[in-house]
Amino acid sequence: MEVQIFGLKKSSETRAALRFFAERRITTHFVDFTVRGPAKGELQRFAQKFGVGKLIDSTSRRYQELGWGAARYSDETWLDRLVDEPAVLKMPLVRWQQQLTVGAAETIWKGWIQGAP
């Protein structure tokens, strides 16, 4: 079993996800958005499942700094903005095979581990 974790190393939620899988000896592939920004195609995969609104962390400091509280963008425009401003994303984005989660989802991750070959 190998999971991909997308996020920011300085995010406590991302560090918690990395720790969760490390404690269970699950191989992880971590993509740090400060090193390599999110690919629009990858964000679209999460947006198709959850909707763009679920990817946005409206409580983040960066979201407030940008003044996006009153913004009314199309989903496509939001995705473009999120590619440029990954600090506004809910962390972490986790993928195992075709399964996806946004944010801390330990209950779901435990289910993945139990169902993994």
C-alpha positions as CSV (number, residue, x, y, z in Angstrom):
1,M,0.0,0.0,0.0
2,E,1.3,3.5,-0.9
3,V,-0.6,6.7,-0.4
4,Q,0.0,10.1,-1.9
5,I,-0.2,13.1,0.5
6,F,-0.4,16.6,-0.9
7,G,0.0,19.6,1.4
8,L,2.4,22.0,3.0
9,K,5.1,20.7,5.4
10,K,4.3,23.6,7.8
11,S,0.6,22.5,8.0
12,S,-0.1,20.7,11.3
13,E,-2.8,18.6,9.6
14,T,-0.4,17.5,6.9
15,R,2.2,16.5,9.5
16,A,-0.5,14.6,11.4
17,A,-1.4,12.6,8.2
18,L,2.3,11.9,7.5
19,R,2.7,10.7,11.1
20,F,-0.5,8.6,10.9
21,F,0.7,6.6,8.0
22,A,4.3,6.4,9.2
23,E,3.2,4.9,12.6
24,R,1.4,2.2,10.6
25,R,4.4,1.6,8.3
26,I,2.5,2.7,5.2
27,T,4.7,4.0,2.4
28,T,3.9,7.6,1.5
29,H,4.7,9.8,-1.4
30,F,4.6,13.4,-0.1
31,V,4.2,16.3,-2.4
32,D,5.0,19.6,-0.6
33,F,3.2,22.5,-2.3
34,T,6.0,24.9,-1.3
35,V,8.4,22.9,-3.4
36,R,6.1,21.9,-6.3
37,G,2.8,23.6,-6.5
38,P,-0.4,21.6,-7.1
39,A,-1.2,20.5,-10.6
40,K,-4.6,21.7,-11.9
41,G,-5.4,18.2,-13.1
42,E,-4.8,16.8,-9.6
43,L,-7.0,19.5,-8.0
44,Q,-9.7,18.7,-10.6
45,R,-9.7,15.1,-9.5
46,F,-10.5,16.2,-5.9
47,A,-13.0,18.9,-7.1
48,Q,-14.9,16.3,-9.1
49,K,-15.5,14.2,-6.0
50,F,-16.0,16.8,-3.3
51,G,-16.7,20.1,-5.2
52,V,-14.4,23.1,-5.3
53,G,-15.9,24.6,-2.2
54,K,-14.7,21.7,-0.1
55,L,-11.1,22.3,-1.1
56,I,-11.1,25.8,0.1
57,D,-10.0,26.6,3.7
58,S,-11.9,29.8,4.3
59,T,-10.5,30.0,7.8
60,S,-6.8,30.1,6.6
61,R,-4.8,33.2,7.1
62,R,-3.9,33.4,3.4
63,Y,-7.6,33.3,2.4
64,Q,-8.3,36.3,4.7
65,E,-5.2,38.2,3.5
66,L,-6.4,37.8,-0.1
67,G,-9.8,39.0,0.8
68,W,-11.6,36.2,-1.0
69,G,-14.5,36.1,1.5
70,A,-16.8,38.0,-0.9
71,A,-15.4,36.4,-4.1
72,R,-17.8,34.8,-6.4
73,Y,-15.7,32.9,-9.0
74,S,-16.6,30.0,-11.3
75,D,-15.3,26.6,-10.3
76,E,-12.7,26.9,-13.1
77,T,-11.5,30.3,-11.9
78,W,-11.3,28.9,-8.3
79,L,-9.1,26.0,-9.5
80,D,-6.8,28.5,-11.2
81,R,-6.6,30.5,-8.1
82,L,-5.9,27.5,-5.9
83,V,-3.0,26.4,-8.2
84,D,-1.5,29.8,-7.6
85,E,-2.3,29.9,-3.8
86,P,-2.0,26.4,-2.4
87,A,-2.0,27.8,1.2
88,V,-5.7,28.4,0.8
89,L,-6.4,24.6,0.3
90,K,-7.7,22.4,3.1
91,M,-4.8,20.2,4.1
92,P,-4.0,17.4,3.5
93,L,-5.2,16.1,0.2
94,V,-4.7,12.3,0.4
95,R,-5.0,9.7,-2.4
96,W,-4.8,5.9,-2.3
97,Q,-5.6,4.3,-5.7
98,Q,-8.9,5.9,-6.7
99,Q,-9.9,6.9,-3.1
100,L,-9.6,10.5,-2.1
101,T,-9.9,12.6,1.1
102,V,-9.7,16.2,2.0
103,G,-8.5,17.2,5.4
104,A,-8.0,14.9,8.4
105,A,-9.9,11.7,7.8
106,E,-8.3,9.1,10.0
107,T,-11.5,6.9,10.1
108,I,-11.5,6.6,6.3
109,W,-7.7,6.0,6.2
110,K,-8.1,3.2,8.8
111,G,-10.7,1.7,6.5
112,W,-8.2,1.9,3.6
113,I,-5.6,0.1,5.6
114,Q,-8.0,-2.7,6.7
115,G,-9.1,-3.2,3.1
116,A,-5.7,-3.1,1.5
117,P,-4.2,-6.3,0.2
